[in-house]
Amino acid sequence: MFNLRLGQLSPMLFQILPEVNSLKKTIIAIINGERKGWDYFTSS
């Protein structure tokens, strides 16, 4: 029963994964950007 559910979820997971990865990249970019911003403010 669990295997059946997993089999149904797999296609959805493969559709979601790219979106999650791009979201992660976006978050990392924002965090990096904010860090650079803080470095800029603290250095000046």
PDB file of N, CA, C and O in Angstrom:
ATOM      1  N   MET A   1       0.834  -1.202   0.000  1.00  0.00           N
ATOM      2  CA  MET A   1       0.000   0.000   0.000  1.00  0.00           C
ATOM      3  C   MET A   1       0.872   1.257   0.000  1.00  0.00           C
ATOM      4  O   MET A   1       0.621   2.196  -0.755  1.00  0.00           O
ATOM      5  N   PHE A   2       1.896   1.264   0.853  1.00  0.00           N
ATOM      6  CA  PHE A   2       2.787   2.420   0.916  1.00  0.00           C
ATOM      7  C   PHE A   2       3.546   2.584  -0.402  1.00  0.00           C
ATOM      8  O   PHE A   2       3.731   3.699  -0.890  1.00  0.00           O
ATOM      9  N   ASN A   3       3.988   1.444  -0.974  1.00  0.00           N
ATOM     10  CA  ASN A   3       4.700   1.482  -2.245  1.00  0.00           C
ATOM     11  C   ASN A   3       3.832   2.078  -3.343  1.00  0.00           C
ATOM     12  O   ASN A   3       4.314   2.821  -4.198  1.00  0.00           O
ATOM     13  N   LEU A   4       2.547   1.745  -3.310  1.00  0.00           N
ATOM     14  CA  LEU A   4       1.614   2.259  -4.307  1.00  0.00           C
ATOM     15  C   LEU A   4       1.534   3.783  -4.183  1.00  0.00           C
ATOM     16  O   LEU A   4       1.581   4.492  -5.187  1.00  0.00           O
ATOM     17  N   ARG A   5       1.414   4.278  -2.961  1.00  0.00           N
ATOM     18  CA  ARG A   5       1.340   5.719  -2.732  1.00  0.00           C
ATOM     19  C   ARG A   5       2.631   6.397  -3.190  1.00  0.00           C
ATOM     20  O   ARG A   5       2.605   7.454  -3.821  1.00  0.00           O
ATOM     21  N   LEU A   6       3.753   5.770  -2.863  1.00  0.00           N
ATOM     22  CA  LEU A   6       5.048   6.321  -3.245  1.00  0.00           C
ATOM     23  C   LEU A   6       5.148   6.412  -4.767  1.00  0.00           C
ATOM     24  O   LEU A   6       5.652   7.393  -5.313  1.00  0.00           O
ATOM     25  N   GLY A   7       4.659   5.369  -5.438  1.00  0.00           N
ATOM     26  CA  GLY A   7       4.676   5.355  -6.895  1.00  0.00           C
ATOM     27  C   GLY A   7       3.839   6.478  -7.484  1.00  0.00           C
ATOM     28  O   GLY A   7       4.177   7.032  -8.530  1.00  0.00           O
ATOM     29  N   GLN A   8       2.737   6.815  -6.804  1.00  0.00           N
ATOM     30  CA  GLN A   8       1.888   7.904  -7.297  1.00  0.00           C
ATOM     31  C   GLN A   8       2.518   9.258  -7.008  1.00  0.00           C
ATOM     32  O   GLN A   8       2.325  10.213  -7.760  1.00  0.00           O
ATOM     33  N   LEU A   9       3.284   9.338  -5.903  1.00  0.00           N
ATOM     34  CA  LEU A   9       3.891  10.610  -5.505  1.00  0.00           C
ATOM     35  C   LEU A   9       5.137  10.937  -6.321  1.00  0.00           C
ATOM     36  O   LEU A   9       5.452  12.109  -6.530  1.00  0.00           O
ATOM     37  N   SER A  10       5.846   9.911  -6.782  1.00  0.00           N
ATOM     38  CA  SER A  10       7.109  10.127  -7.502  1.00  0.00           C
ATOM     39  C   SER A  10       6.997  11.139  -8.639  1.00  0.00           C
ATOM     40  O   SER A  10       7.797  12.074  -8.693  1.00  0.00           O
ATOM     41  N   PRO A  11       6.022  10.985  -9.562  1.00  0.00           N
ATOM     42  CA  PRO A  11       5.919  11.963 -10.654  1.00  0.00           C
ATOM     43  C   PRO A  11       5.733  13.387 -10.141  1.00  0.00           C
ATOM     44  O   PRO A  11       6.303  14.330 -10.691  1.00  0.00           O
ATOM     45  N   MET A  12       4.927  13.542  -9.076  1.00  0.00           N
ATOM     46  CA  MET A  12       4.721  14.863  -8.506  1.00  0.00           C
ATOM     47  C   MET A  12       6.024  15.412  -7.945  1.00  0.00           C
ATOM     48  O   MET A  12       6.338  16.590  -8.112  1.00  0.00           O
ATOM     49  N   LEU A  13       6.780  14.543  -7.276  1.00  0.00           N
ATOM     50  CA  LEU A  13       8.055  14.970  -6.709  1.00  0.00           C
ATOM     51  C   LEU A  13       8.994  15.461  -7.797  1.00  0.00           C
ATOM     52  O   LEU A  13       9.666  16.479  -7.631  1.00  0.00           O
ATOM     53  N   PHE A  14       9.042  14.737  -8.913  1.00  0.00           N
ATOM     54  CA  PHE A  14       9.939  15.126 -10.002  1.00  0.00           C
ATOM     55  C   PHE A  14       9.519  16.457 -10.614  1.00  0.00           C
ATOM     56  O   PHE A  14      10.353  17.195 -11.138  1.00  0.00           O
ATOM     57  N   GLN A  15       8.211  16.766 -10.545  1.00  0.00           N
ATOM     58  CA  GLN A  15       7.739  18.056 -11.049  1.00  0.00           C
ATOM     59  C   GLN A  15       8.094  19.171 -10.071  1.00  0.00           C
ATOM     60  O   GLN A  15       8.422  20.285 -10.480  1.00  0.00           O
ATOM     61  N   ILE A  16       8.026  18.862  -8.770  1.00  0.00           N
ATOM     62  CA  ILE A  16       8.255  19.870  -7.733  1.00  0.00           C
ATOM     63  C   ILE A  16       9.748  20.170  -7.567  1.00  0.00           C
ATOM     64  O   ILE A  16      10.127  21.315  -7.322  1.00  0.00           O
ATOM     65  N   LEU A  17      10.597  19.141  -7.701  1.00  0.00           N
ATOM     66  CA  LEU A  17      12.030  19.301  -7.429  1.00  0.00           C
ATOM     67  C   LEU A  17      12.681  20.480  -8.146  1.00  0.00           C
ATOM     68  O   LEU A  17      13.365  21.266  -7.490  1.00  0.00           O
ATOM     69  N   PRO A  18      12.503  20.646  -9.465  1.00  0.00           N
ATOM     70  CA  PRO A  18      13.130  21.794 -10.135  1.00  0.00           C
ATOM     71  C   PRO A  18      12.687  23.122  -9.528  1.00  0.00           C
ATOM     72  O   PRO A  18      13.492  24.043  -9.392  1.00  0.00           O
ATOM     73  N   GLU A  19      11.409  23.221  -9.165  1.00  0.00           N
ATOM     74  CA  GLU A  19      10.900  24.450  -8.572  1.00  0.00           C
ATOM     75  C   GLU A  19      11.555  24.699  -7.225  1.00  0.00           C
ATOM     76  O   GLU A  19      11.908  25.831  -6.894  1.00  0.00           O
ATOM     77  N   VAL A  20      11.715  23.624  -6.442  1.00  0.00           N
ATOM     78  CA  VAL A  20      12.359  23.748  -5.132  1.00  0.00           C
ATOM     79  C   VAL A  20      13.811  24.195  -5.308  1.00  0.00           C
ATOM     80  O   VAL A  20      14.295  25.053  -4.570  1.00  0.00           O
ATOM     81  N   ASN A  21      14.504  23.611  -6.290  1.00  0.00           N
ATOM     82  CA  ASN A  21      15.898  23.967  -6.532  1.00  0.00           C
ATOM     83  C   ASN A  21      16.036  25.436  -6.930  1.00  0.00           C
ATOM     84  O   ASN A  21      16.928  26.130  -6.441  1.00  0.00           O
ATOM     85  N   SER A  22      15.159  25.912  -7.814  1.00  0.00           N
ATOM     86  CA  SER A  22      15.236  27.311  -8.237  1.00  0.00           C
ATOM     87  C   SER A  22      14.893  28.228  -7.073  1.00  0.00           C
ATOM     88  O   SER A  22      15.457  29.314  -6.941  1.00  0.00           O
ATOM     89  N   LEU A  23      13.958  27.781  -6.222  1.00  0.00           N
ATOM     90  CA  LEU A  23      13.604  28.561  -5.037  1.00  0.00           C
ATOM     91  C   LEU A  23      14.803  28.645  -4.098  1.00  0.00           C
ATOM     92  O   LEU A  23      15.100  29.705  -3.548  1.00  0.00           O
ATOM     93  N   LYS A  24      15.488  27.515  -3.922  1.00  0.00           N
ATOM     94  CA  LYS A  24      16.690  27.490  -3.075  1.00  0.00           C
ATOM     95  C   LYS A  24      17.730  28.460  -3.621  1.00  0.00           C
ATOM     96  O   LYS A  24      18.321  29.232  -2.865  1.00  0.00           O
ATOM     97  N   LYS A  25      17.956  28.423  -4.941  1.00  0.00           N
ATOM     98  CA  LYS A  25      18.933  29.321  -5.563  1.00  0.00           C
ATOM     99  C   LYS A  25      18.545  30.769  -5.322  1.00  0.00           C
ATOM    100  O   LYS A  25      19.398  31.609  -5.036  1.00  0.00           O
ATOM    101  N   THR A  26      17.253  31.059  -5.440  1.00  0.00           N
ATOM    102  CA  THR A  26      16.772  32.423  -5.220  1.00  0.00           C
ATOM    103  C   THR A  26      17.030  32.852  -3.787  1.00  0.00           C
ATOM    104  O   THR A  26      17.512  33.959  -3.544  1.00  0.00           O
ATOM    105  N   ILE A  27      16.710  31.974  -2.829  1.00  0.00           N
ATOM    106  CA  ILE A  27      16.919  32.296  -1.413  1.00  0.00           C
ATOM    107  C   ILE A  27      18.400  32.513  -1.136  1.00  0.00           C
ATOM    108  O   ILE A  27      18.775  33.465  -0.451  1.00  0.00           O
ATOM    109  N   ILE A  28      19.244  31.628  -1.669  1.00  0.00           N
ATOM    110  CA  ILE A  28      20.694  31.754  -1.468  1.00  0.00           C
ATOM    111  C   ILE A  28      21.189  33.068  -2.057  1.00  0.00           C
ATOM    112  O   ILE A  28      22.007  33.760  -1.451  1.00  0.00           O
ATOM    113  N   ALA A  29      20.688  33.409  -3.244  1.00  0.00           N
ATOM    114  CA  ALA A  29      21.093  34.659  -3.890  1.00  0.00           C
ATOM    115  C   ALA A  29      20.692  35.853  -3.040  1.00  0.00           C
ATOM    116  O   ALA A  29      21.460  36.804  -2.896  1.00  0.00           O
ATOM    117  N   ILE A  30      19.482  35.804  -2.473  1.00  0.00           N
ATOM    118  CA  ILE A  30      19.012  36.901  -1.618  1.00  0.00           C
ATOM    119  C   ILE A  30      19.891  37.006  -0.375  1.00  0.00           C
ATOM    120  O   ILE A  30      20.301  38.099   0.014  1.00  0.00           O
ATOM    121  N   ILE A  31      20.178  35.860   0.243  1.00  0.00           N
ATOM    122  CA  ILE A  31      21.005  35.854   1.459  1.00  0.00           C
ATOM    123  C   ILE A  31      22.398  36.401   1.128  1.00  0.00           C
ATOM    124  O   ILE A  31      22.929  37.238   1.859  1.00  0.00           O
ATOM    125  N   ASN A  32      22.983  35.926   0.029  1.00  0.00           N
ATOM    126  CA  ASN A  32      24.304  36.405  -0.377  1.00  0.00           C
ATOM    127  C   ASN A  32      24.272  37.903  -0.657  1.00  0.00           C
ATOM    128  O   ASN A  32      25.186  38.632  -0.272  1.00  0.00           O
ATOM    129  N   GLY A  33      23.227  38.353  -1.323  1.00  0.00           N
ATOM    130  CA  GLY A  33      23.080  39.769  -1.629  1.00  0.00           C
ATOM    131  C   GLY A  33      22.981  40.606  -0.366  1.00  0.00           C
ATOM    132  O   GLY A  33      23.574  41.681  -0.270  1.00  0.00           O
ATOM    133  N   GLU A  34      22.219  40.097   0.608  1.00  0.00           N
ATOM    134  CA  GLU A  34      22.076  40.828   1.863  1.00  0.00           C
ATOM    135  C   GLU A  34      23.395  40.868   2.608  1.00  0.00           C
ATOM    136  O   GLU A  34      23.739  41.887   3.207  1.00  0.00           O
ATOM    137  N   ARG A  35      24.132  39.777   2.579  1.00  0.00           N
ATOM    138  CA  ARG A  35      25.443  39.740   3.236  1.00  0.00           C
ATOM    139  C   ARG A  35      26.359  40.782   2.602  1.00  0.00           C
ATOM    140  O   ARG A  35      27.043  41.528   3.302  1.00  0.00           O
ATOM    141  N   LYS A  36      26.365  40.826   1.277  1.00  0.00           N
ATOM    142  CA  LYS A  36      27.195  41.817   0.580  1.00  0.00           C
ATOM    143  C   LYS A  36      26.750  43.212   0.977  1.00  0.00           C
ATOM    144  O   LYS A  36      27.574  44.099   1.202  1.00  0.00           O
ATOM    145  N   GLY A  37      25.439  43.401   1.063  1.00  0.00           N
ATOM    146  CA  GLY A  37      24.904  44.695   1.458  1.00  0.00           C
ATOM    147  C   GLY A  37      25.383  45.084   2.851  1.00  0.00           C
ATOM    148  O   GLY A  37      25.794  46.221   3.084  1.00  0.00           O
ATOM    149  N   TRP A  38      25.324  44.117   3.784  1.00  0.00           N
ATOM    150  CA  TRP A  38      25.776  44.399   5.145  1.00  0.00           C
ATOM    151  C   TRP A  38      27.266  44.675   5.165  1.00  0.00           C
ATOM    152  O   TRP A  38      27.714  45.580   5.869  1.00  0.00           O
ATOM    153  N   ASP A  39      28.041  43.916   4.409  1.00  0.00           N
ATOM    154  CA  ASP A  39      29.489  44.158   4.337  1.00  0.00           C
ATOM    155  C   ASP A  39      29.743  45.574   3.840  1.00  0.00           C
ATOM    156  O   ASP A  39      30.628  46.273   4.334  1.00  0.00           O
ATOM    157  N   TYR A  40      28.956  45.983   2.860  1.00  0.00           N
ATOM    158  CA  TYR A  40      29.117  47.320   2.297  1.00  0.00           C
ATOM    159  C   TYR A  40      28.821  48.382   3.354  1.00  0.00           C
ATOM    160  O   TYR A  40      29.539  49.374   3.477  1.00  0.00           O
ATOM    161  N   PHE A  41      27.744  48.152   4.118  1.00  0.00           N
ATOM    162  CA  PHE A  41      27.345  49.138   5.134  1.00  0.00           C
ATOM    163  C   PHE A  41      28.340  49.176   6.294  1.00  0.00           C
ATOM    164  O   PHE A  41      28.668  50.250   6.799  1.00  0.00           O
ATOM    165  N   THR A  42      28.818  48.003   6.713  1.00  0.00           N
ATOM    166  CA  THR A  42      29.710  47.956   7.872  1.00  0.00           C
ATOM    167  C   THR A  42      31.104  48.451   7.518  1.00  0.00           C
ATOM    168  O   THR A  42      31.807  48.971   8.385  1.00  0.00           O
ATOM    169  N   SER A  43      31.517  48.303   6.273  1.00  0.00           N
ATOM    170  CA  SER A  43      32.867  48.723   5.884  1.00  0.00           C
ATOM    171  C   SER A  43      32.944  50.243   5.709  1.00  0.00           C
ATOM    172  O   SER A  43      33.998  50.842   5.924  1.00  0.00           O
ATOM    173  N   SER A  44      31.819  50.870   5.316  1.00  0.00           N
ATOM    174  CA  SER A  44      31.863  52.310   5.062  1.00  0.00           C
ATOM    175  C   SER A  44      31.538  53.133   6.303  1.00  0.00           C
ATOM    176  O   SER A  44      31.536  54.363   6.245  1.00  0.00           O
TER     177      SER A  44
END
